[in-house]
Amino acid sequence: MRADPLAPLSTAAAVALYLDMLASERGASRNTLDAYRRDLDDYTAFLKAHRRSPDDAAADTIRAFLAELDDRGLKATSAARKLSAVRQFHRFLYSEGHCRTDPSAAIDGPKRGQALPKVLSVAEVDRLLARAHDGVDDEALPPARRLTRARMACLLEMLYATGLRVSELVSLPVAAARTRERFLIVRGKGDKERLVPLTDAARDAARIYLALRESVHGGARAGWLFPADSASGHLTRQAFARDLKDLAAQAGLSPERVSPHVLRHAFASHLLHNGADLRVVQELLGHADIATTQIYTHVLDERMKAMVRDLHPLADELSTSTGQA
């Protein structure tokens, strides 16, 4: 039998307690905590407007919240994300004894299709990389301009070689460019470490960039591989994404199709297309659950069709008989 619930918390205290749990017990990053806070602020503002609190919210209250999201024109994926935050919030309060019931248990989420990730072709990635390297070796250019180009070349080569999350990439330590190993140890979500490979191209780009950086700035700001005048001391995700879109336009690609996350998708898709195992790609991407990596199964489907077409001993006969049918 469930113990009597504790005295209900204020809405602000309930949210704060839940976020503290995410940080301390699940190792949630600052970005993850901020995302949960925004979604819960949206939900608790709705509760306040309807004179409700987390303790007396009912299933119909959550359904009304979802209906309001729909009226706002929110995409099903965004509404599903908000509902996930609300579910976990109520489940936590119930399991900790701060609420008598879990009103989210009976709620069905908004239906959503499985969106395929945007992916660049190998040729398009090559164009992007070629443009990033353009001018790095041109000694006629001012050193500062060569350094800017070398930094972008290093960022792209490292990203395409490793499939790092953009937050992991921009916060790499300078030691990443000085390692003699062919891999990096990266600390990702949940403070978990994983190994990611380094290609010769990535190592060369890092070496060239670091040499130019030290010739321009000396040994100052040596802590981060990509230092910047920001609160964190390193290049921000937003600045890199903006510069990448500028580079895409220079390479003749649509900026709307290019982002750091799209290059992470390209890394995974190109590996799978060339025969990599899905579990290996899961480990390289740092996905805790194989289900997250399964968005790439369309690549595997196409690869298997090509294998049957190219390798099956009766492929020609099957093709001919199908054409005659």
HUGI-V632477 format. One record per residue. N is the residue number from 1. PHI is phi in degrees with one decimal (NA if undefined). Layout:
# HUGI-V632477
((N/PHI) (N/PHI))
This chain:
# HUGI-V632477
((1/NA) (2/-72.3) (3/-67.9) (4/-57.0) (5/-67.8) (6/-69.5) (7/-59.7) (8/-61.7) (9/-88.1) (10/-66.2) (11/-59.0) (12/-62.3) (13/-67.8) (14/-64.8) (15/-64.9) (16/-62.1) (17/-65.1) (18/-65.3) (19/-65.6) (20/-62.0) (21/-64.0) (22/-59.8) (23/-72.2) (24/-83.0) (25/-96.8) (26/-110.2) (27/64.6) (28/-62.1) (29/-75.7) (30/-61.6) (31/-64.0) (32/-64.5) (33/-61.9) (34/-63.3) (35/-65.9) (36/-62.7) (37/-62.8) (38/-62.1) (39/-66.1) (40/-73.9) (41/-62.9) (42/-62.2) (43/-67.3) (44/-70.7) (45/-64.9) (46/-63.5) (47/-59.9) (48/-62.0) (49/-63.8) (50/-105.6) (51/55.4) (52/-124.3) (53/-133.7) (54/-56.6) (55/-70.7) (56/-112.6) (57/-68.4) (58/-118.3) (59/-57.8) (60/-65.3) (61/-63.8) (62/-68.1) (63/-61.9) (64/-65.0) (65/-62.6) (66/-63.0) (67/-64.5) (68/-66.0) (69/-60.1) (70/-64.7) (71/-63.3) (72/-72.5) (73/85.0) (74/-69.1) (75/-63.2) (76/-59.5) (77/-65.2) (78/-70.2) (79/-64.3) (80/-64.5) (81/-64.7) (82/-64.5) (83/-63.7) (84/-60.4) (85/-63.5) (86/-65.0) (87/-57.7) (88/-63.9) (89/-62.7) (90/-67.5) (91/-62.9) (92/-64.1) (93/-62.4) (94/-68.6) (95/-66.1) (96/-88.0) (97/84.7) (98/-90.5) (99/-134.1) (100/-73.8) (101/-140.5) (102/-112.9) (103/-68.7) (104/-85.0) (105/-61.4) (106/-98.0) (107/-92.6) (108/-90.9) (109/-76.9) (110/-63.5) (111/-71.4) (112/-146.1) (113/-81.7) (114/-85.3) (115/-74.2) (116/-79.0) (117/-67.9) (118/-70.2) (119/-136.3) (120/-90.8) (121/-73.2) (122/-60.4) (123/-63.3) (124/-69.7) (125/-63.6) (126/-60.2) (127/-63.4) (128/-64.5) (129/-65.6) (130/-61.3) (131/-66.1) (132/-64.5) (133/-80.3) (134/-61.2) (135/93.9) (136/-61.6) (137/-95.1) (138/-83.0) (139/-71.7) (140/-76.1) (141/-79.4) (142/-59.1) (143/-54.7) (144/-64.4) (145/-70.5) (146/-61.8) (147/-64.0) (148/-59.9) (149/-70.0) (150/-65.7) (151/-63.8) (152/-64.8) (153/-62.1) (154/-65.6) (155/-57.1) (156/-69.6) (157/-63.3) (158/-65.6) (159/-66.1) (160/-72.7) (161/-78.2) (162/-116.2) (163/70.2) (164/-62.9) (165/-66.1) (166/-61.4) (167/-65.5) (168/-72.0) (169/-66.1) (170/-68.6) (171/-103.6) (172/-64.3) (173/-76.5) (174/-62.6) (175/-60.7) (176/-63.2) (177/-87.3) (178/-105.9) (179/-66.9) (180/-95.4) (181/-77.7) (182/-99.0) (183/-152.6) (184/-119.6) (185/-100.6) (186/-113.8) (187/-98.6) (188/-108.1) (189/-61.3) (190/67.2) (191/61.6) (192/-91.7) (193/-95.2) (194/-149.0) (195/-94.2) (196/-129.7) (197/-77.6) (198/-122.7) (199/-78.6) (200/-60.8) (201/-62.8) (202/-67.4) (203/-66.1) (204/-66.0) (205/-62.9) (206/-67.0) (207/-64.4) (208/-64.5) (209/-61.3) (210/-65.7) (211/-63.6) (212/-66.1) (213/-62.3) (214/-72.0) (215/-73.3) (216/-88.7) (217/-109.5) (218/72.4) (219/-89.9) (220/-68.7) (221/53.2) (222/-82.1) (223/-68.3) (224/-103.6) (225/-69.3) (226/-122.2) (227/-67.5) (228/-158.5) (229/-82.9) (230/-133.2) (231/-60.7) (232/-81.2) (233/92.1) (234/-127.1) (235/-53.8) (236/-88.1) (237/-59.7) (238/-66.2) (239/-66.0) (240/-63.9) (241/-61.1) (242/-65.3) (243/-64.8) (244/-66.8) (245/-66.7) (246/-62.6) (247/-64.4) (248/-59.8) (249/-62.3) (250/-64.8) (251/-87.4) (252/80.5) (253/-106.9) (254/-68.5) (255/-58.2) (256/-65.7) (257/-91.1) (258/-120.1) (259/-156.8) (260/-56.9) (261/-68.5) (262/-64.6) (263/-69.1) (264/-63.5) (265/-63.9) (266/-62.0) (267/-53.6) (268/-68.3) (269/-65.4) (270/-68.3) (271/-63.3) (272/-64.5) (273/-61.3) (274/-96.7) (275/108.7) (276/-66.8) (277/-78.2) (278/-60.5) (279/-66.6) (280/-64.8) (281/-63.6) (282/-57.5) (283/-65.3) (284/-65.5) (285/-77.7) (286/79.3) (287/-78.7) (288/-72.2) (289/-121.6) (290/-61.5) (291/-61.1) (292/-65.9) (293/-75.9) (294/-71.9) (295/-63.8) (296/-93.7) (297/-66.2) (298/-63.2) (299/-68.0) (300/-64.6) (301/-59.5) (302/-66.4) (303/-65.7) (304/-66.8) (305/-62.1) (306/-65.5) (307/-63.7) (308/-63.9) (309/-63.0) (310/-89.3) (311/-113.0) (312/-68.9) (313/-63.2) (314/-104.3) (315/-57.3) (316/-64.4) (317/-67.5) (318/-62.7) (319/-64.7) (320/-67.1) (321/-66.5) (322/-66.8) (323/-68.7) (324/-84.4) (325/-67.9))
